Amino acid sequence: MRRTRIVIVGGLSAGPSAAAKARRTDENAEIIMFEKTSHVSYATCGIPYALSGKIKTRDKLIVVQPELLEKRFGVELHLDEPVTDIDPEARIVYTNKGAYEYDKLVFATGGQAVLPPIKNIESFESWAHAKTLEDFDRVMKSGVMDTANHFTILGAGLIGLETAENLVHAGKKVTVIELGNQVLANWDVKFAHLAKKVLEDNGIDVRLGVSVVEVDRTTNELILSNGNRLFTDYLLVGISIKPNTQMLVRKGARHLPNGALLVNKHMETSIPDIYAAGDCAAINNMITGEHSWYPMGTHSNKGGRAAGANAAGGNVTFEGGYGTAIMKIFDYAIARTGMGPKSLERAGIPFKSTLIIAGSTPGFFPDQKDLLLEIHYDPETGVLLGAELFGEHGVDKRVDVLATALYARLTIDDLPRLDLAYAPPFSAAKDPVVVAGFVAGNSMRASYQEVSVVEAARALNQSVSPASYTLLDVRNPTEIHKEGYIQHSINIPLDELRLRINEIDLDRPTYVYCAKGLRGYMASLILLHHNCKKVYNVAGGFTAWKTIVGEVKQVEEVSPVS
């Protein structure tokens, strides 16, 4: 009986997953893997932590040794043998060493690092990408970790910021340069602002809206697009990647504008008998039903598994993803799942957002930490569409809960029904996810409007004068004296509001804030009961305003608020 020949192009993540699953599916299949480098299956995401010494040795980055693929899974492994062309009609793969026929092909070429146009960069020795094991080796073999003091990171995405943090842990001075107007471009601006503040608080010089246009090799200076010059000992390029797919795009494979190959749930491309998985493939967005590109190890492994199984005659589907991601930023974590405001607006999907600030542990438990959580949901059905989180404790737990809720198509009313674990070291009795559900439900059905601090600040700044609105602070005076207040606000503590309601012009728009949002919600209901015409509860209250907007007054600076 003729053996099925499965050829796998690429050996980093999706490729080995495909090979292992193909072997488990068909013991008799002939499996050949080509990898252009001398390594297979290493932890790309671990490289920044190896730079800092958190990961002690280079060998720890190697996930699967070549011998394991060969002996345990019976893979014919060709290292240092790049594939140069593919003939889908003849079913032949060409390499720099020969030609190989295939019955089924798994394309797992990943992505390649982006290098923007920088004059003199190719002749500049003190630089490297921050992506591959080869990049890591280039840095380490240069001895720069022992001799250099100042590193510049180009790019403020996940790769760039993880590298920046770990270089600080290694005792280096770090500058981050980003062409865009915020770090972490895929996050909402509020959360990007929080991340930037943490970076700067830890000594990282973050420069936005600029790029490197030239390298002065004689002085080791970077010439920036604004004309400034920056001395650096070493430049690490941590800009995002682009799919490495030209080989199949030239053959007519359907793809996104960025080159990512379109695949179905069986990981089949538009070319017969060719599958694709990993960073080179666009998978189903489980919210929109359209293709999206998620260059993440989680999707690479799952997609590779499905591709390998189906190439070997199986029937495994990979339904898609939501782009769930998390990142450590010094003592904090930032995470997201599903779609954020930017992507929802681009897709034309109506949504409503609710932001809460809640303790990740009970108030009575020592060293309580606040967690910022914003959920996005359908304004009619309440079905969850996405979420973003930021905090020092418990971010990982909550983002996974919310990612699961997205998969199950849960609504904001379902969140309070979740039976989540409770013990003081881990969570409050009302978990932040539960609180978010309560607040969102209240907001969706109430007559008042919930606004973000950014929306509130914009509305107040655009007002004709402070006399055209009421900005109501319902905190206690002791809180105001300790933390400060928002300019032009009046103070009526929540417990006194009913008795002092005559101090408020109910015909004017009224913006209400407390410390974190709960008292503001209760005050909004009281105002509505007394026929206040327009009531806006500022989500996250003063804490969110101080953190995100930053413009506050101190009592000792001016006359106290009334």
Rosetta blueprint (number, residue, H / E / L):
1 M L
2 R L
3 R L
4 T L
5 R E
6 I E
7 V E
8 I E
9 V E
10 G L
11 G L
12 L L
13 S L
14 A H
15 G H
16 P H
17 S H
18 A H
19 A H
20 A H
21 K H
22 A H
23 R H
24 R H
25 T H
26 D L
27 E L
28 N L
29 A L
30 E E
31 I E
32 I E
33 M E
34 F E
35 E L
36 K L
37 T L
38 S L
39 H L
40 V L
41 S L
42 Y E
43 A L
44 T H
45 C H
46 G H
47 I H
48 P H
49 Y H
50 A H
51 L H
52 S H
53 G L
54 K L
55 I L
56 K L
57 T L
58 R H
59 D H
60 K H
61 L H
62 I E
63 V L
64 V L
65 Q L
66 P H
67 E H
68 L H
69 L H
70 E H
71 K H
72 R L
73 F L
74 G L
75 V E
76 E E
77 L E
78 H E
79 L L
80 D L
81 E L
82 P L
83 V E
84 T E
85 D E
86 I E
87 D E
88 P L
89 E L
90 A L
91 R L
92 I E
93 V E
94 Y E
95 T E
96 N L
97 K L
98 G L
99 A E
100 Y E
101 E E
102 Y L
103 D L
104 K E
105 L E
106 V E
107 F E
108 A L
109 T L
110 G L
111 G E
112 Q E
113 A E
114 V L
115 L L
116 P L
117 P L
118 I L
119 K E
120 N L
121 I H
122 E H
123 S H
124 F L
125 E L
126 S L
127 W E
128 A E
129 H E
130 A L
131 K L
132 T L
133 L H
134 E H
135 D H
136 F H
137 D H
138 R H
139 V H
140 M H
141 K H
142 S L
143 G L
144 V H
145 M H
146 D H
147 T H
148 A L
149 N L
150 H E
151 F E
152 T E
153 I E
154 L E
155 G L
156 A L
157 G L
158 L H
159 I H
160 G H
161 L H
162 E H
163 T H
164 A H
165 E H
166 N H
167 L H
168 V H
169 H H
170 A L
171 G L
172 K L
173 K E
174 V E
175 T E
176 V E
177 I E
178 E E
179 L L
180 G L
181 N L
182 Q L
183 V L
184 L L
185 A L
186 N L
187 W L
188 D L
189 V H
190 K H
191 F H
192 A H
193 H H
194 L H
195 A H
196 K H
197 K H
198 V H
199 L H
200 E H
201 D H
202 N L
203 G L
204 I L
205 D E
206 V E
207 R E
208 L E
209 G L
210 V L
211 S L
212 V E
213 V E
214 E E
215 V E
216 D E
217 R L
218 T L
219 T L
220 N L
221 E E
222 L E
223 I E
224 L E
225 S L
226 N L
227 G L
228 N L
229 R E
230 L E
231 F E
232 T L
233 D L
234 Y E
235 L E
236 L E
237 V E
238 G L
239 I L
240 S L
241 I E
242 K E
243 P E
244 N L
245 T L
246 Q H
247 M H
248 L H
249 V H
250 R L
251 K L
252 G L
253 A L
254 R L
255 H E
256 L L
257 P L
258 N L
259 G L
260 A L
261 L E
262 L E
263 V L
264 N L
265 K L
266 H L
267 M L
268 E E
269 T L
270 S L
271 I L
272 P L
273 D L
274 I E
275 Y E
276 A E
277 A L
278 G L
279 D L
280 C L
281 A E
282 A E
283 I E
284 N E
285 N E
286 M L
287 I L
288 T L
289 G L
290 E L
291 H E
292 S E
293 W L
294 Y L
295 P L
296 M L
297 G H
298 T H
299 H H
300 S H
301 N H
302 K H
303 G H
304 G H
305 R H
306 A H
307 A H
308 G H
309 A H
310 N H
311 A H
312 A L
313 G L
314 G L
315 N L
316 V L
317 T L
318 F L
319 E L
320 G L
321 G E
322 Y L
323 G L
324 T L
325 A E
326 I E
327 M E
328 K E
329 I E
330 F L
331 D L
332 Y E
333 A E
334 I E
335 A E
336 R E
337 T E
338 G E
339 M L
340 G L
341 P H
342 K H
343 S H
344 L H
345 E H
346 R H
347 A H
348 G L
349 I L
350 P L
351 F L
352 K E
353 S E
354 T E
355 L E
356 I E
357 I E
358 A E
359 G E
360 S L
361 T L
362 P L
363 G L
364 F L
365 F L
366 P L
367 D L
368 Q L
369 K L
370 D E
371 L E
372 L E
373 L E
374 E E
375 I E
376 H E
377 Y E
378 D L
379 P L
380 E L
381 T L
382 G L
383 V E
384 L E
385 L E
386 G E
387 A E
388 E E
389 L E
390 F E
391 G E
392 E L
393 H L
394 G L
395 V H
396 D H
397 K H
398 R H
399 V H
400 D H
401 V H
402 L H
403 A H
404 T H
405 A H
406 L H
407 Y H
408 A L
409 R L
410 L L
411 T E
412 I L
413 D L
414 D L
415 L H
416 P H
417 R H
418 L L
419 D L
420 L L
421 A L
422 Y L
423 A L
424 P L
425 P L
426 F L
427 S L
428 A L
429 A L
430 K L
431 D L
432 P H
433 V H
434 V H
435 V H
436 A H
437 G H
438 F H
439 V H
440 A H
441 G H
442 N H
443 S H
444 M H
445 R H
446 A L
447 S L
448 Y L
449 Q E
450 E E
451 V E
452 S L
453 V H
454 V H
455 E H
456 A H
457 A H
458 R H
459 A H
460 L H
461 N H
462 Q H
463 S L
464 V L
465 S L
466 P H
467 A H
468 S H
469 Y L
470 T E
471 L E
472 L E
473 D E
474 V L
475 R L
476 N L
477 P H
478 T H
479 E H
480 I H
481 H H
482 K H
483 E H
484 G L
485 Y E
486 I L
487 Q L
488 H L
489 S E
490 I E
491 N E
492 I L
493 P L
494 L H
495 D H
496 E H
497 L L
498 R L
499 L L
500 R L
501 I H
502 N H
503 E H
504 I L
505 D L
506 L L
507 D L
508 R L
509 P L
510 T E
511 Y E
512 V E
513 Y E
514 C L
515 A L
516 K L
517 G L
518 L H
519 R H
520 G H
521 Y H
522 M H
523 A H
524 S H
525 L H
526 I H
527 L H
528 L H
529 H H
530 H L
531 N L
532 C L
533 K L
534 K L
535 V E
536 Y E
537 N E
538 V E
539 A L
540 G L
541 G H
542 F H
543 T H
544 A H
545 W H
546 K H
547 T H
548 I H
549 V H
550 G L
551 E L
552 V L
553 K E
554 Q L
555 V L
556 E L
557 E L
558 V L
559 S L
560 P L
561 V L
562 S L
